[in-house]
Amino acid sequence: MGMKTDGRLLRGEQTRRLILRHAMDIASVDGLEGLSIGRLATDLGISKSGLFAHFGSKEELQLATVAAGREVFQAEVVEPARALPPGIARVRALLERWMDYAERRIFPGGCIIYAISAEFDARPGRIRDAIAANRADWQAYLERSLERAVELGELPPDSDVPQLAFELESHVLHAVGASLLYDSAEPFTRARAAVATRLAA
């Protein structure tokens, strides 16, 4: 009985991952509002009742997609950068990995975090709160990484870390949006140059 139960749980988790992967692909292009139980059921050949068993409502599906997007960002950007020693090398790796992740179009719409942030920035509620919490965690980690670089003497002791983090993030975010709008890699080339210049200054 235990083995049968474990097998059902494993299949259920695999199905959930499949659903969320497709949901992230859709959300990166059409936004979280582009998600629906019906659309996913049709696209994946799964019954609506089966999808409801995993998520229960459209809002729960959207929240799960936000969480899944965070996990992908962590795996593609944050974790690889942590392999480098603390300081400026890790800061550069964080920004480079972010640009690489968006430029490789892991999702059809590039960076899912960018896409859903723009969609919900003026819409109060649980989804915006979840997106804002994710962004705040990322910004705090980037600032901590910059502060460590200051402590190590790799950045000037009087560095305005929140301002520096804001400027660096702005370069990358602009590149993500412009690369999609113009279907061009040039914005990433310019962002890389801007990041390198700002850190060197």
Salt bridges, closest charged atoms under 4 A:
GLU13 OE2 - ARG17 NH1 3.83
ASP25 OD1 - ARG21 NH2 2.96
ASP30 OD2 - ARG39 NH2 3.07
GLU33 OE1 - LYS58 NZ 3.36
GLU33 OE2 - ARG123 NH2 2.94
ASP43 OD2 - HIS22 NE2 2.84
ASP43 OD2 - ARG39 NE 3.95
GLU59 OE1 - ARG126 NH1 2.80
GLU60 OE2 - ARG126 NH1 3.05
GLU76 OE1 - ARG97 NH2 3.87
GLU76 OE1 - ARG104 NH2 2.75
GLU79 OE2 - ARG82 NH1 2.73
GLU96 OE1 - ARG192 NE 2.84
ASP100 OD2 - ARG104 NE 2.75
GLU103 OE1 - ARG192 NH2 3.01
ASP137 OD2 - ARG70 NH1 2.96
GLU151 OE1 - ARG148 NH1 3.22
GLU167 OE1 - ARG198 NE 2.49
GLU169 OE2 - ARG135 NH2 3.58
GLU186 OE2 - ARG190 NH2 2.92
